Amino acid sequence: MELTPIVELGVSEAYEILTGHFGITDLPPLDSLENEDWGRDYLLSRFLELPRSALAEAGLSLM
């Protein structure tokens, strides 16, 4: 299985994975993240908090 680098994720896709797959609930509302320059960077930084093995199980990689 080929892993998708997290930098290829869009804001809504990253949000859905973080909330739906990983169950992260302390994120700002999606609307507020989509309308801010820092929103995507913030979401991608949250992936850095997760174990690489968990990212791989979700089909993702850091690079």
PEBELUR-V649441 format. One record per residue. SS is DSSP state (h for helix, s for strand, l for the rest). OMEGA is omega in degrees with one decimal (999 if undefined). NEAR is the number of other C-alpha atoms within 12 Angstrom. Layout:
ss=SS omega=OMEGA near=NEAR
ss=SS omega=OMEGA near=NEAR
//
This chain:
ss=l omega=177.7 near=9
ss=l omega=-179.7 near=10
ss=l omega=178.0 near=20
ss=s omega=175.6 near=20
ss=s omega=-177.7 near=21
ss=h omega=-179.2 near=31
ss=h omega=177.5 near=22
ss=h omega=-179.0 near=18
ss=l omega=171.0 near=25
ss=l omega=-177.6 near=22
ss=h omega=-176.3 near=28
ss=h omega=178.7 near=23
ss=h omega=178.4 near=21
ss=h omega=179.5 near=35
ss=h omega=-179.0 near=35
ss=h omega=179.8 near=20
ss=h omega=-179.3 near=28
ss=h omega=-177.8 near=33
ss=h omega=-175.7 near=21
ss=h omega=-175.6 near=15
ss=h omega=-175.1 near=20
ss=l omega=175.1 near=22
ss=l omega=178.9 near=13
ss=l omega=-173.3 near=19
ss=l omega=-175.6 near=16
ss=l omega=178.3 near=13
ss=l omega=171.7 near=25
ss=l omega=177.7 near=19
ss=l omega=-178.8 near=18
ss=h omega=-179.2 near=24
ss=h omega=-178.8 near=14
ss=h omega=179.2 near=18
ss=h omega=-179.1 near=22
ss=h omega=-175.3 near=21
ss=l omega=-179.6 near=14
ss=l omega=178.5 near=16
ss=l omega=-176.9 near=12
ss=l omega=-173.9 near=14
ss=h omega=-179.1 near=24
ss=h omega=178.9 near=29
ss=h omega=178.8 near=22
ss=h omega=-180.0 near=25
ss=h omega=-179.8 near=36
ss=h omega=178.7 near=32
ss=h omega=178.8 near=19
ss=h omega=175.8 near=25
ss=h omega=-179.6 near=33
ss=l omega=178.9 near=22
ss=l omega=-175.7 near=17
ss=l omega=176.3 near=24
ss=l omega=179.6 near=16
ss=h omega=179.3 near=19
ss=h omega=177.9 near=16
ss=h omega=176.7 near=20
ss=h omega=-179.1 near=27
ss=h omega=178.0 near=20
ss=h omega=178.5 near=18
ss=l omega=179.0 near=25
ss=l omega=-175.6 near=19
ss=s omega=173.1 near=29
ss=s omega=178.3 near=25
ss=l omega=-178.4 near=25
ss=l omega=999 near=16
//
